[in-house]
Amino acid sequence: MSLEVLNGIMIFIIGTIFGSFYNVVGYRLPNNMSIVYPSSHCPNCNHKLRFYELIPILSYLFLKGKCKVCKKRISIFYPFFELLTGIVFLLSYLSYGLSLKFIISITFISILIIISISDIKYYIIPDEVLIVGLVLLIIELLINNYVNNIGLYKAIVLPLLNGAASFAVLYLFKCFGDLLFKKESLGGGDIKLLFIIGLTLGFDMSLVVIFLAAFIALPLSVINLIKDDNNVLPFGPYLAISSAIIMLSKVDINMILNFFIK
Ligand SMILES: [Zn+2]
């Protein structure tokens, strides 16, 4: 087996383990629960999970999606996000190889996955995830500057300005939307998330992310409107999907402009 295939398999497996941890963080943090205590258990009967019930994806399959003791169904969300994290880790490796950009990619996408889990389940994007993610990304940018000597302005200042500009744009959208719909149109978490998206992908691509997210979310919003469902749709996961597509495909603004101008 070639080294690349072996690396790919290892990175996928590590990704599923991280995904299993992100499930815990995404579900517990908005509830002000500790991430480490109590250890994983069945929410129905409190049965404490043994190590063989904690293997990402496989345990769900062994247990046929049910708690071993009380037979209560386990949400398909858990193995889904484990598999998803494994896949995006692998795709990051395929896009960037074993490089600093790979570390930035998995950090960025990990933030996106955790906030999606919280946003889907509780309509909350936890500040803690954004802050820890931001600090990690800035450290990685500093290392990038140290290794590649690209200058503090280009390495750190510019990404921070990009983040601030992206934040400001979505904030304006929100003010406009609030006036238009006469209710809260976007959550504060979505706007803060845009700071991280702008920082990582650049200001121009963060605008593409907003556009793409709205484009994906639109059909579902219309269905919601027809059903007269007053539930707000969480926008975070759409921002997350769009950002991940752009991060992994390495599409930049010039490619998009060339495509439309030709
Ligand atoms: Zn149980």
Residues whose N, C-alpha, C, O or C-beta is under 5 A from the ligand:
A	BS01	ZN	C42 N44 C45 N46 H47 C67 V69 C70 K71 K72
